[in-house]
Amino acid sequence: MKNPIFLSFLLPVLALANPKPSATKPFAERNLSSPRASTLVPAPELFARMAPNTKRCFEARLEASSPLEAVTAQLFRDDSTPEYPTFGLELKTQLKSQKKFFSTFFLCSEDSAECSVECDGGLVELFGKDQELEVRSKGFVLSGSCDGSNTVTFPGKKNQTLHFQELAVCPQQP
């Protein structure tokens, strides 16, 4: 987030776009399909455990063969409109082939693991436990317009899973 003032205006507007009132409903842990799955909880439970108006930051563990140089994730919970809290995910991705970072914002469902980008149909599923976060990509655009022009897509195949470790403090934004 380069301009926190802009985001402070944007989040209440996004919250108003949510047609149904949001009550943070805890989810029971699910039996998911990975070896550590029994310890993971879906996005709504992660957000339910966060204090109002807070964020948590994570850094991806990448293999040397990955086309990605770095990926960070930030979960945020905005309760500036208490009857319509906003839950979201920001992924900042740097490709090995480029120096700049791409920032992608997802709004997260209050009742499923899905987080999406409204205009381009990008989708991830979000799970976590303690200081770990798992983002399962269903395909999304790193940069471009909503009409599909000038796009840079997230590299790799759909259904790719990124594993993140929580950072002690969120990095300062330039």
LUMSELO-420285 format. One record per residue: x, y, z of N, C-alpha, C, O in turn; residue in one letter. Coordinates in pm, whole numbers, padded with zeros to 5 digits, always signed. Example, Ala and Ser with C-alpha at 12.3 -4.5 7.8 and 13.67 -1.06 7.14 Angstrom:
LUMSELO-420285
+01319-00569+00780+01230-00450+00780+01320-00330+00780+01424-00332+00846A
+01285-00225+00708+01367-00106+00714+01290+00003+00787+01341+00114+00804S
//
This chain:
LUMSELO-420285
+00084-00117+00000+00000+00000+00000+00088+00123+00000+00155+00154+00099M
+00088+00191-00110+00173+00307-00118+00108+00428-00055+00178+00515-00001K
-00023+00437-00059-00091+00552-00006-00198+00508+00093-00310+00476+00052N
-00167+00506+00224-00264+00458+00322-00388+00546+00329-00495+00498+00366P
-00375+00674+00293-00492+00762+00295-00591+00716+00189-00712+00711+00215I
-00541+00684+00069-00628+00634-00037-00702+00508+00008-00823+00496-00012F
-00628+00415+00069-00689+00290+00112-00794+00315+00219-00897+00247+00222L
-00771+00412+00308-00869+00440+00413-01000+00489+00353-01106+00468+00412S
-00996+00554+00237-01119+00595+00169-01179+00479+00091-01302+00468+00082F
-01095+00394+00035-01140+00285-00050-01210+00174+00028-01313+00124-00017L
-01157+00134+00143-01213+00019+00215-01357+00039+00260-01436-00054+00244L
-01396+00155+00315-01539+00170+00349-01630+00161+00227-01742+00110+00236P
-01583+00211+00112-01662+00200-00010-01678+00054-00049-01788+00011-00086V
-01569-00023-00041-01577-00165-00073-01668-00237+00026-01741-00329-00012L
-01665-00196+00152-01750-00259+00253-01896-00235+00222-01979-00324+00244A
-01930-00117+00171-02069-00087+00138-02117-00170+00020-02237-00193+00005L
-02025-00215-00064-02061-00299-00178-02103-00438-00134-02162-00512-00213A
-02073-00476-00011-02112-00607+00042-02260-00600+00076-02297-00529+00169N
-02348-00673+00004-02491-00658+00020-02546-00717+00150-02655-00677+00192P
-02478-00808+00213-02536-00866+00334-02452-00831+00456-02330-00824+00447K
-02518-00808+00568-02444-00776+00689-02348-00888+00722-02375-01006+00697P
-02237-00851+00779-02132-00948+00807-02121-00973+00956-02097-00881+01034S
-02139-01094+00993-02110-01135+01130-01995-01232+01121-01999-01326+01041A
-01895-01211+01200-01780-01299+01193-01818-01432+01256-01837-01442+01377T
-01829-01534+01172-01872-01665+01218-01753-01758+01220-01695-01786+01115K
-01716-01808+01337-01604-01901+01340-01636-02029+01262-01750-02076+01262P
-01536-02082+01197-01550-02207+01123-01477-02317+01199-01373-02293+01259F
-01532-02434+01196-01462-02549+01253-01348-02585+01159-01357-02559+01039A
-01244-02643+01212-01135-02686+01125-01187-02789+01027-01270-02874+01061E
-01138-02781+00904-01187-02869+00799-01085-02977+00768-00965-02960+00791R
-01135-03088+00717-01047-03194+00672-01014-03164+00527-01092-03196+00437N
-00898-03102+00503-00857-03062+00369-00764-03165+00311-00727-03261+00379L
-00725-03147+00186-00655-03253+00115-00503-03239+00112-00442-03275+00011S
-00440-03188+00214-00294-03186+00218-00246-03250+00347-00325-03266+00441S
-00116-03288+00354-00067-03357+00474-00089-03277+00602-00117-03336+00707P
-00076-03143+00595-00095-03061+00713-00238-03011+00724-00268-02929+00811R
-00325-03060+00638-00458-03004+00624-00538-03002+00753-00615-02908+00776A
-00523-03100+00837-00605-03104+00958-00574-02988+01051-00652-02960+01142S
-00462-02920+01031-00429-02807+01116-00467-02673+01055-00458-02570+01122T
-00509-02672+00929-00541-02547+00861-00687-02509+00880-00775-02595+00886L
-00712-02379+00889-00849-02328+00896-00870-02234+00778-00774-02174+00730V
-00995-02219+00730-01022-02133+00615-01019-01984+00654-01020-01949+00772P
-01017-01900+00552-01004-01756+00569-01098-01696+00674-01051-01617+00756A
-01227-01729+00678-01314-01665+00777-01266-01684+00921-01279-01594+01004P
-01213-01799+00950-01162-01823+01085-01036-01741+01112-01017-01691+01223E
-00950-01726+01010-00831-01643+01027-00871-01499+01061-00814-01438+01151L
-00969-01446+00987-01012-01309+01011-01086-01294+01144-01075-01190+01209F
-01160-01397+01185-01230-01394+01314-01131-01383+01429-01162-01325+01533A
-01013-01439+01412-00910-01436+01516-00832-01306+01519-00754-01283+01611R
-00851-01219+01420-00780-01091+01414-00859-00985+01488-00982-00983+01484M
-00789-00897+01556-00854-00783+01621-00905-00688+01512-00851-00686+01401A
-01008-00609+01542-01058-00512+01444-00947-00416+01398-00860-00377+01476P
-00953-00379+01271-00863-00281+01210-00715-00318+01226-00632-00235+01264N
-00683-00443+01197-00545-00489+01207-00500-00553+01077-00579-00578+00987T
-00370-00581+01071-00314-00652+00956-00209-00749+01006-00152-00732+01114K
-00184-00851+00925-00080-00951+00950-00001-00967+00821-00060-00968+00712R
+00131-00978+00832+00215-00986+00713+00290-01118+00708+00332-01171+00812C
+00308-01170+00587+00370-01300+00564+00466-01291+00447+00453-01204+00362F
+00562-01382+00443+00657-01391+00332+00657-01534+00281+00658-01629+00359E
+00655-01549+00147+00650-01683+00086+00784-01752+00096+00890-01689+00090A
+00778-01883+00110+00896-01970+00101+00899-02021-00043+00812-02100-00083R
+00997-01978-00120+01003-02011-00262+01118-02106-00293+01223-02101-00229L
+01096-02193-00391+01202-02281-00439+01291-02204-00535+01247-02108-00598E
+01416-02244-00545+01512-02176-00632+01466-02175-00778+01497-02082-00851A
+01394-02278-00820+01349-02287-00959+01226-02202-00990+01183-02196-01105S
+01170-02139-00891+01050-02057-00909+01079-01936-00997+01186-01877-00986S
+00984-01896-01083+01001-01773-01160+00978-01648-01074+00995-01535-01120P
+00940-01671-00948+00913-01561-00856+01039-01527-00777+01108-01616-00728L
+01067-01398-00765+01179-01351-00682+01134-01340-00537+01206-01381-00446E
+01015-01283-00517+00963-01263-00382+00812-01249-00388+00757-01197-00485A
+00744-01297-00283+00600-01278-00269+00573-01252-00122+00614-01328-00035V
+00503-01142-00095+00458-01116+00041+00306-01110+00041+00243-01078-00060T
+00249-01142+00155+00103-01140+00170+00070-01058+00293+00140-01064+00394A
-00038-00982+00283-00086-00906+00396-00235-00931+00410-00313-00901+00320Q
-00275-00985+00525-00417-00998+00556-00459-00869+00625-00385-00817+00708L
-00576-00818+00591-00623-00701+00663-00770-00716+00697-00849-00778+00625F
-00804-00656+00810-00942-00654+00858-00974-00509+00888-00910-00446+00972R
-01075-00456+00818-01114-00316+00836-01255-00313+00893-01351-00354+00828D
-01267-00263+01015-01397-00252+01082-01441-00107+01094-01514-00073+01187D
-01397-00020+01003-01435+00120+01012-01585+00138+00994-01642+00236+01042S
-01651+00044+00927-01796+00037+00921-01834-00093+00990-01840-00198+00926T
-01860-00088+01124-01876-00212+01203-01981-00310+01150-01963-00431+01161P
-02089-00258+01093-02191-00350+01043-02151-00419+00912-02214-00517+00872E
-02047-00367+00846-01997-00426+00723-01844-00434+00724-01780-00364+00646Y
-01786-00516+00810-01639-00523+00809-01588-00577+00676-01655-00656+00610P
-01469-00535+00640-01406-00578+00516-01286-00666+00550-01204-00631+00635T
-01278-00780+00482-01168-00873+00500-01096-00885+00368-01160-00902+00264F
-00963-00875+00369-00893-00879+00242-00753-00935+00251-00699-00961+00359G
-00696-00952+00133-00562-01005+00115-00494-00921+00008-00552-00895-00098L
-00371-00880+00036-00291-00814-00066-00168-00901-00090-00096-00934+00004E
-00145-00937-00215-00023-01009-00254+00067-00914-00330+00024-00849-00425L
+00193-00905-00287+00293-00827-00360+00390-00928-00418+00452-01006-00345K
+00403-00927-00550+00480-01028-00621+00589-00961-00704+00565-00863-00774T
+00711-01016-00694+00820-00971-00779+00868-01091-00860+00902-01195-00805Q
+00871-01074-00992+00920-01178-01080+01071-01165-01094+01126-01055-01085L
+01140-01277-01117+01285-01273-01137+01320-01192-01261+01428-01134-01269K
+01230-01188-01358+01256-01118-01483+01232-00967-01476+01262-00895-01571S
+01178-00918-01364+01147-00775-01352+01184-00726-01212+01179-00802-01116Q
+01220-00598-01201+01259-00541-01073+01139-00494-00991+01143-00497-00868K
+01031-00452-01058+00920-00392-00984+00832-00497-00917+00832-00615-00955K
+00757-00452-00817+00661-00537-00748+00522-00512-00806+00487-00399-00840F
+00445-00619-00819+00306-00611-00860+00220-00630-00735+00247-00719-00655F
+00119-00547-00720+00032-00556-00603-00108-00595-00647-00167-00531-00735S
-00162-00701-00587-00295-00750-00621-00379-00754-00493-00339-00814-00393T
-00497-00689-00497-00588-00687-00382-00704-00784-00405-00765-00785-00511F
-00733-00863-00304-00844-00957-00306-00939-00922-00192-00895-00891-00082F
-01069-00929-00218-01167-00921-00111-01206-01063-00076-01227-01146-00164L
-01215-01090+00054-01237-01227+00100-01380-01245+00148-01440-01155+00208C
-01434-01362+00119-01569-01397+00157-01578-01414+00308-01482-01456+00373S
-01694-01381+00363-01713-01401+00506-01753-01544+00539-01757-01582+00656E
-01784-01625+00437-01832-01760+00467-01767-01871+00384-01819-01982+00378D
-01652-01841+00321-01578-01946+00251-01431-01908+00248-01394-01799+00292S
-01348-01997+00198-01204-01972+00192-01165-01885+00073-01048-01851+00058A
-01261-01847-00011-01230-01776-00135-01209-01626-00116-01282-01560-00042E
-01106-01575-00185-01078-01433-00194-01067-01403-00344-01003-01478-00418C
-01129-01294-00388-01132-01269-00532-01103-01124-00566-01115-01034-00483S
-01065-01104-00694-01050-00973-00754-01173-00955-00839-01194-01030-00935V
-01255-00858-00807-01385-00846-00872-01376-00826-01023-01446-00893-01098E
-01290-00734-01069-01296-00699-01211-01236-00803-01305-01282-00816-01418C
-01133-00877-01261-01073-00972-01355-01105-01117-01324-01058-01207-01393D
-01185-01141-01221-01224-01277-01188-01115-01357-01121-01129-01479-01106G
-01006-01293-01081-00898-01363-01013-00947-01424-00883-01034-01369-00816G
-00891-01540-00848-00941-01612-00731-00828-01688-00664-00744-01749-00730L
-00826-01682-00530-00739-01766-00450-00823-01823-00336-00928-01768-00300V
-00776-01932-00281-00834-01986-00158-00729-01966-00049-00610-01984-00072E
-00776-01928+00068-00687-01888+00175-00711-01973+00299-00824-01988+00346L
-00601-02031+00352-00606-02113+00471-00487-02077+00558-00389-02021+00509F
-00493-02108+00686-00378-02079+00771-00391-02141+00908-00494-02199+00945G
-00284-02128+00982-00278-02176+01121-00157-02113+01186-00049-02111+01128K
-00174-02061+01306-00065-01999+01381+00008-01897+01294-00053-01799+01251D
+00137-01918+01267+00214-01822+01186+00229-01867+01042+00317-01816+00971Q
+00147-01959+00996+00155-02008+00859+00032-01965+00780-00079-01955+00834E
+00054-01941+00652-00054-01904+00561-00036-01985+00434+00077-02003+00387L
-00145-02034+00379-00142-02109+00254-00237-02042+00157-00355-02026+00186E
-00186-02003+00041-00265-01938-00063-00267-02031-00183-00163-02061-00242V
-00386-02076-00219-00403-02166-00333-00455-02085-00451-00571-02042-00452R
-00369-02066-00551-00405-01984-00667-00500-02060-00759-00474-02175-00795S
-00607-01995-00795-00700-02048-00895-00687-01965-01024-00767-01978-01116K
-00583-01880-01028-00555-01796-01144-00591-01651-01115-00704-01621-01074G
-00496-01560-01137-00523-01417-01122-00419-01337-01197-00314-01388-01235F
-00450-01210-01217-00365-01119-01292-00282-01037-01194-00335-00986-01095V
-00153-01023-01220-00067-00939-01137-00083-00793-01169-00082-00707-01080L
-00097-00763-01298-00106-00625-01342-00184-00620-01471-00179-00712-01553S
-00257-00511-01490-00332-00494-01613-00464-00429-01584-00494-00394-01470G
-00542-00414-01686-00672-00349-01670-00782-00455-01664-00761-00571-01699S
-00898-00411-01620-01010-00504-01606-01059-00557-01740-01128-00659-01745C
-01025-00488-01850-01069-00537-01981-00973-00641-02038-00994-00691-02148D
-00867-00674-01963-00774-00778-02007-00657-00728-02088-00575-00809-02132G
-00647-00598-02110-00534-00547-02189-00413-00522-02099-00428-00493-01980S
-00296-00533-02156-00170-00508-02087-00157-00587-01956-00118-00532-01853N
-00190-00713-01960-00189-00791-01838-00060-00870-01819+00005-00912-01916T
-00024-00888-01695+00083-00978-01654+00016-01076-01559-00034-01037-01454V
+00015-01204-01596-00053-01302-01513+00042-01367-01413+00164-01368-01433T
-00015-01419-01307+00064-01489-01206+00124-01611-01272+00052-01691-01332F
+00258-01628-01262+00322-01740-01332+00288-01874-01268+00252-01882-01150P
+00301-01976-01346+00274-02110-01296+00135-02156-01336+00063-02086-01408G
+00100-02271-01289-00029-02328-01326-00134-02294-01221-00103-02259-01108K
-00260-02305-01263-00368-02291-01166-00357-02402-01064-00295-02506-01091K
-00415-02381-00950-00411-02475-00839-00272-02485-00777-00241-02582-00708N
-00189-02386-00803-00057-02378-00740-00076-02329-00596-00160-02242-00571Q
-00001-02384-00503-00011-02344-00363+00117-02275-00319+00227-02326-00339T
+00101-02158-00258+00214-02085-00201+00206-02097-00050+00099-02083+00009L
+00320-02122+00012+00328-02135+00158+00401-02013+00213+00508-01976+00165H
+00342-01951+00314+00397-01829+00373+00424-01850+00522+00360-01931+00588F
+00522-01775+00571+00554-01771+00714+00531-01628+00762+00571-01532+00695Q
+00467-01613+00878+00436-01479+00929+00564-01405+00968+00657-01464+01023E
+00566-01276+00938+00677-01190+00975+00649-01131+01113+00533-01109+01149L
+00752-01106+01191+00735-01049+01325+00668-00912+01319+00584-00880+01403A
+00705-00831+01220+00642-00701+01199+00621-00681+01050+00695-00735+00968V
+00519-00605+01016+00494-00575+00876+00598-00474+00827+00628-00378+00898C
+00653-00494+00708+00752-00400+00655+00689-00263+00633+00571-00252+00601P
+00770-00160+00649+00724-00024+00622+00707-00008+00471+00789-00055+00393Q
+00602+00058+00432+00576+00082+00291+00654+00205+00245+00657+00306+00315Q
+00718+00197+00127+00794+00312+00078+00704+00429+00042+00753+00534+00000P
//
